[in-house]
Amino acid sequence: MAAQLPETDVIIFYDIPSIVPGKAWSPNTWKTRYLLSLKGLPYRTQWVEYPDIAGLHKSFGLPPIQPGASAEYTLPMIYDPRTKCAVADSMKIAEYLDEEYPETPVVSPKELRAFQATFDQAFMGMFLPAIAPLFVLPVHLLLQSPSQPYWRRTREQALGSKLEDVCPPEKHAAQWAEVERALGEVAKWLDSAGDGRITYLGGDVEAAPRFTQTDLCIASFVLWIRIVTGRESEEWRKVEGWHGGRWKRLLDLLEPFADYSR
């Protein structure tokens, strides 16, 4: 039996629980969950319900992720007891872990950070408006009860509509077409390299995959689709076949680092 690491060697990863098996569901926190496993860093999850996220940030003296009037506090966040440092936001976490643990696989090298920041803005600005109307109600239903009122209140306030009215069933087909179109744009970005790559650095991904934070971002949102719709759902079966099956292939490549249980 392997010796148990002392708590001072274990990173605390703050995530939002749900009722799905393993509890992990959020695409934003999955970026960091993938990352910690990819780097092989010992960690444990501390589950935080939505109403408690702001207090968690403030307890570490961290500012909101999105400052201003809304002052939005979100996860993921980590606390590294070795350095006594708390870091929030998946991109900043990736940069921190690359710098503090340079012997682990690097996903956000300095020469890629400007590109990754640009990609993040472009991807989120295109993909979220497509997927959010479909998922705002299903996510509410898979959250645990302490988080459901918070989710409903904040999302209905932002959308100006009841969750049930955001995307009624008769609009689902058209909205899924928007999701396919958005991911199709990402496929075009990758296809511009002309070598059939499914990760941003390309190469022989089957033999020696090298992932960037951008790949973890895409995979996390594709995994979100699978979690919310269900692995056996008609919707997921369609997504698996989109754009030559590249999104399923990306998830398959990252499956060894998909830590559902920790």
N, C-alpha and C positions, 0 to 999 in steps of 0.2 A: 504493500500500500504506500502511495506517495506521501511524503511528509506534508503536513498542512502548513501553508505559508502563514507567517504572522500577519496580523491585520494591517500593520504598517506597510506591507508590500502589496496590498490589494487596493486597486482603484475602485472608488464608489461611483457607479454609473446610475444616474437618476433618470427614470423612465416613467411613462404613464401607463397604468394597468388597464386591461380590458377583460372581457369575458371569453376571449378566444383562447384556445389551448396555448399555454406558455405565457399568456398575458400580453406579449409584445405585439403591437399593431401599428404604431405611428411611423410614417415614412421618415419624418425628421429624426426621430431617435434611432431608427434602424440604421441610418448612416453611421452613427457612432457604435452601435452594436456590431455591425459588420467590421468596423475599423478595429475595435478592441480585439476581436477574435482573429482578424487577419494579422495583426501585430503580435499575437500570442501573449498579450499582457494579462496578468491575473486581475480579475475584477469581480465585483458582485453588484447586483442590481438592487437599488432601493426604489420602491414604487412610490410615486407621488401623484395624488389626485389633482385635477385641474385647480380647484380652489386653493390649494396649498403651494402652488408653484411660485407665486409672487413672494410669499413669506420665505421660501427656501432661498430665492435669489437675494433677498434683503439680508438674510442671516449671514451670508457670505460677503455682503457689501458689494454685490454685483449690480450694475445698472440694468434697466430693461433691454431686451434684445432689440426692440423697436421703440426708441425714445420718442418723446413728444406727448401730445394730449392723451393718446391711447395708452402709453406706457405699458406695452405688452411684454409680459414675462412668459417665456416658453422653455421647453426642454428640447434637446438634451442638455445635460450638464454633467460634468465629472468633478470629483474631488480626488486629488492625488496626495495621499498622506505622506509620501516620501518627500515631496516638495512643499507640502501644506498649501497647495494652490488649487483653487476652484476655477473652472473654465466653463463657460456656456457658449452655445452656438456651435453647430457641427463643424463648420469650416475652421473656426478658431481652435476647436478641440483637435482637429486633424493637424493643424500647424503646430500646436503645443506638443502633441505626442511625437510628431516627427522630430522636433528639436530636442526634446527631453530623452527620447529613446531612439537615437540615430541608428542603433544596431538592428532595429526592426524595419520591415518594409515601409518605404517612404511613399506616401500617397499625395502629398502636397508640397513638392519641392519649390523653392523660391521662384525658379524660372517659370513655373506653371501657375503661380498664384493669380496673376493678373488675368490670364485666360480663364481660370476656374471661377473667379469672381464674375467675369463677363458671362460665362456660360450659365452660372446660377441665376443671374438676373433674366437672361433670355429664356431659359428653360421654365423657371417658375412663372414668369409672366405669360407664357404661352400654355403650359400644361395645366396649371392650377385652375384657371378659368374654365377649362374644358371638363376637368374631372370633379371639381368641387360641387357643382349642382347635383350630380349623381350621388355623391357620397356623404353629403352633409347630414342627411337623415339616417342612413345606415350606420355611420360612425356613432351617432348619438345612441343608437340601439345597442351597439357592442361595448360602449363604455360601462364601467361599473357605476352603481347608483350614486355615489358621492359626486361624480363628475358630470352626470347627465344634466342637472339643472344649469350648471355653469355653461356647458356647451350650448344648450338650447338658448339661454339668455344672450350670450355674446354673439352667437351666429345669427340669431333672428334680428338682433339689433343692427349688426353689420349688413345683413341682406335686406332688411325691411320687409320680411315675410316670414310666415310660419314655415318651419322646416318641411312640413308635409306638402307645402305649396310651391317649394322652390323648383322641383323637377318632377311633376306628376308622371305616372307611367306612360301616358301617351307621348311624352317628350323624350323618353329614354333612348329610342333608336337614333334620333337626331343628335342627342348629346353624346352617345357613344361614338358616332361618326366624327364628332369634334375631337374626342380623345384619340381616335385612330389617326386623324389628321395631324394632331400635335406630335404624337410619337413618330409619325412619318417624317416630320421636319427634322427630328433628331436623327432618324435613320439617314436622311440626306446629308446631314453634317458628317456623319461617319463615312458614308459612301463616297464623299468627296476625296477621300484618300485613295480610292480606286483599288483597294486590295481586299475588300470584303471583311474588314475588321469589325468586331463587335465591342472592343474596348478602345479607349482613346489613344493608347500608345501602340495598339496593334501587336504585331509579332506573333510568335507561336504561343497563343494563349492556352492551348491544350497542354503543352509540355511545361511551359514556364510562364504562367500568367502574371502580368504586372498590372496592378490596378491603381487608378488615380481616384481622388476624392470625387471627381466627376462621374466615374463609373459607379461608385458606391451610391451616389445621388440617384442616378437613373434606376439602378437596381432596386433601391429602397422604395421608389414610387411604383415600380412595376410589381414588386412584392406586395405593396399596399393593395393594389388591385386584386391580387390573388387572395389575400387575407379577407378583404371586405366582401368579395363576391363568392368566395369558396372555391377550393381547388377543383371541384367537380361541376362547377356551374357552367351554364351555356356561355355566359359572358367571358369567363376566363378561357374557355376552350377557343373562343374567337381570338382573344388577345394572343394566345399561344401561337396562332398561325399568322398573325400580322407581320408584314415586312420580312418574309422569309423565315419566320420563327426565331428571329434574332433576340427577342426579349426573353423567351424561354431559355435560350442558350446562355444568355447573360446570367440569369438566375441559377442555371445549372453550374456554371463556372464558379459562382460564389456560394453554392450550397455547402461546401465544407466549412464556411465561415458564418453560416446562418445559425447563430446560437439562439435557439428558441427557449431554452430551459434555464438559463442562468440569470 
